[in-house]
């Protein structure tokens, strides 16, 4: 029975991801972001309970990655596809004759498929993570949940009155392509990104960075609401760069 507890949390993460995908396709972006955050909650506690109950297993590792791919990989890919559509990219109708009376007909925006580069990047990162034999005190590259929060927060940046002028920069096909490429790159580079577990081992000096992140994120969310989530991810990347460049 104890072994099933972490698996249940992982499956709830996967269910949250499925709901987030549905709401993203439906342009219900508030609900989509909510279920990504709920998935993040379950993703944290499946590992937490696996460790404290001492029931970590290979099945749990594989199941966790599959759930993460949906919640933090596929969902942001769908979000970017929708953003491409909102930028004015038109869908094209396709029809192919296969055989007898069977035809294949569908509509697709070819350029918008670039949005799924984020999904491919998440899959590559998660597969590589499963093969790691070392325990690190930091993340290599941007963790998939953090990247998902950044992508899912973009609509709120676009719609906030104080940031609405950014629309002309964000909501263009070329800039969305750039966001997709950067996202893929950030998830799969070997740049060090601090983790809370790692900085806790460094004493008071190491806590400076998560404290600065917590203060900065709280201020941004307070003043600009959910748009502050995407900006908090940018702050996290900047603080990680500072931390590991000056080695404090």
C-alpha positions in Angstrom: 0.0 0.0 0.0 2.8 2.4 0.9 4.3 2.0 -2.6 1.1 3.2 -4.2 1.0 6.5 -2.4 3.7 8.3 -4.5 2.2 6.7 -7.7 -1.2 8.1 -6.9 0.3 11.6 -6.6 2.1 11.1 -9.9 -1.1 10.0 -11.6 -2.9 13.1 -10.2 -0.1 15.2 -11.7 -0.8 13.5 -15.1 -4.5 14.1 -14.7 -3.8 17.8 -13.9 -1.8 17.9 -17.1 -4.6 16.4 -19.2 -7.0 19.0 -17.9 -4.4 21.8 -18.5 -4.1 20.7 -22.1 -7.9 20.7 -22.5 -8.2 24.2 -21.1 -5.3 25.5 -23.2 -7.0 24.2 -26.4 -10.2 25.9 -25.2 -8.4 29.2 -24.6 -9.3 29.0 -20.9 -5.8 30.1 -19.9 -6.6 30.9 -16.3 -7.8 27.3 -15.7 -4.9 25.9 -17.7 -2.3 27.8 -15.5 -4.2 26.7 -12.4 -3.9 23.0 -13.3 -0.3 23.3 -14.3 0.3 24.7 -10.8 -1.8 21.9 -9.3 0.3 19.4 -11.3 3.5 21.0 -9.8 2.1 20.5 -6.3 1.5 16.8 -7.0 4.9 16.5 -8.7 6.6 17.8 -5.6 4.8 15.5 -3.2 5.2 12.3 -5.2 8.9 12.5 -4.7 8.5 13.7 -1.1 6.5 10.7 -0.1 8.6 8.3 -2.0 11.7 9.5 0.0 10.1 9.7 3.4 8.4 6.3 3.0 11.6 4.8 1.4 9.6 3.4 -1.5 11.5 5.0 -4.4 11.4 2.8 -7.5 12.3 2.6 -11.2 8.6 2.5 -12.0 8.1 5.7 -10.1 10.9 7.4 -11.9 9.5 6.5 -15.3 5.9 7.3 -14.4 7.0 10.7 -13.0 8.7 11.6 -16.3 5.7 10.6 -18.3 3.4 12.7 -16.2 5.8 15.6 -16.3 6.0 15.4 -20.1 2.3 16.0 -20.4 1.9 18.6 -17.7 5.1 20.6 -18.2 6.0 19.6 -21.8 2.9 19.1 -23.9 0.8 21.8 -22.2 3.2 24.7 -22.9 3.6 23.3 -26.5 -0.2 23.6 -26.9 0.0 27.1 -25.4 2.6 28.3 -27.9 0.5 26.8 -30.8 -2.4 28.9 -29.6 -0.3 32.0 -29.3 0.9 31.5 -32.9 -2.8 31.4 -33.9 -3.5 34.5 -31.9 -0.6 36.2 -33.7 -2.4 35.9 -37.0 -1.0 32.7 -38.4 -3.7 31.1 -40.6 -4.7 27.5 -40.5 -4.5 25.7 -43.9 -7.0 23.0 -45.0 -5.4 19.8 -46.2 -7.1 17.0 -48.0 -5.4 13.8 -49.3 -6.9 10.9 -51.2 -5.7 7.6 -49.7 -7.6 4.8 -51.4 -11.1 3.8 -52.4 -13.4 6.3 -50.6 -11.0 7.1 -47.8 -9.8 10.7 -47.6 -7.6 12.4 -45.0 -8.8 15.9 -44.3 -7.6 18.2 -41.6 -6.7 21.9 -40.8 -3.2 22.9 -39.5 -1.1 26.0 -39.1 2.3 24.7 -40.2 4.4 27.5 -38.6 2.5 27.1 -35.3 3.8 23.5 -35.1 7.1 25.2 -34.1 5.4 25.7 -30.7 5.9 21.9 -30.0 9.6 22.4 -30.0 9.1 23.1 -26.3 7.5 19.7 -26.0 10.4 18.0 -27.8 12.9 19.9 -25.6 11.1 18.8 -22.4 11.1 15.2 -23.6 14.8 15.3 -24.3 15.5 16.9 -20.9 13.4 14.4 -19.0 14.9 11.4 -20.8 18.4 12.7 -20.0 17.5 13.3 -16.4 16.4 9.7 -16.0 19.9 8.5 -17.1 21.8 10.7 -14.5 23.7 8.6 -12.0 24.9 11.5 -10.0 23.1 13.5 -7.3 23.6 17.2 -8.0 22.9 20.2 -5.6 21.7 22.3 -8.6 19.8 21.9 -11.8 21.5 21.6 -15.2 19.5 23.9 -17.3 15.9 25.2 -16.7 13.7 22.6 -15.1 10.6 21.7 -17.1 8.1 22.9 -14.5 9.8 26.3 -14.3 9.9 26.6 -18.1 6.2 25.6 -18.2 5.3 28.3 -15.7 7.1 30.9 -17.9 5.2 29.8 -21.0 1.8 29.5 -19.3 2.3 33.0 -17.9 2.8 34.7 -21.3 -1.0 35.4 -21.9 -1.2 37.2 -18.6 1.8 39.4 -19.5 0.1 40.2 -22.8 -3.2 41.1 -21.1 -2.0 43.1 -18.2 -2.7 46.9 -18.6 0.8 47.8 -17.5 2.5 45.4 -19.9 0.1 45.4 -22.8 2.6 47.4 -24.9 4.7 44.3 -25.0 2.1 42.6 -27.2 3.6 44.0 -30.4 6.9 42.3 -29.4 5.6 39.0 -28.1 2.7 38.3 -30.4 4.6 38.1 -33.7 5.4 34.9 -35.4 9.2 35.6 -35.5 9.4 36.4 -31.8 7.3 33.4 -30.9 9.8 31.2 -32.9 12.6 32.8 -30.9 10.8 32.1 -27.6 10.4 28.4 -28.7 14.1 28.1 -29.6 15.3 29.8 -26.4 13.0 27.6 -24.3 14.4 24.4 -26.0 17.9 25.7 -25.4 17.4 26.7 -21.8 16.0 23.3 -20.8 18.9 21.4 -22.3 22.0 23.4 -21.7 24.4 22.6 -18.8 24.2 26.0 -17.2 23.8 25.7 -13.4 20.5 26.8 -11.9 20.2 26.9 -8.2 17.8 24.6 -6.4 16.3 25.1 -2.9 17.7 21.7 -1.7 21.2 22.8 -2.9 21.3 26.2 -1.3 20.1 24.9 2.0 23.4 22.9 2.2 25.4 26.1 1.6 24.4 27.9 4.8 23.2 31.4 5.2 25.1 32.7 2.2 23.4 30.3 -0.2 20.0 31.4 1.1 20.6 34.9 -0.3 19.4 33.9 -3.8 16.1 32.1 -2.9 15.3 35.0 -0.6 15.9 37.5 -3.3 13.9 35.4 -5.7 11.0 35.1 -3.2 11.0 38.9 -2.5 11.2 39.8 -6.2 8.5 37.3 -7.2 6.2 38.4 -4.4 6.5 42.1 -5.4 5.9 41.3 -9.1 2.9 39.1 -8.4 1.5 41.7 -6.0 1.7 44.5 -8.5 1.0 42.7 -11.8 -0.7 39.6 -10.8 -0.2 36.3 -12.7 1.9 38.1 -15.2 4.6 38.2 -12.5 5.1 34.4 -12.8 6.8 34.7 -16.2 8.9 37.6 -15.0 9.8 35.6 -11.9 11.3 32.9 -14.1 13.4 35.5 -15.8 14.6 36.7 -12.4 15.4 33.1 -11.4 17.6 32.7 -14.5 19.4 36.0 -13.8 20.0 35.2 -10.2 21.3 31.7 -11.1 23.7 33.3 -13.6 25.0 35.7 -11.0 25.3 33.0 -8.3 27.4 30.7 -10.4 29.4 33.3 -12.2 30.7 34.9 -8.9 30.5 31.5 -7.1 28.7 32.8 -4.0 
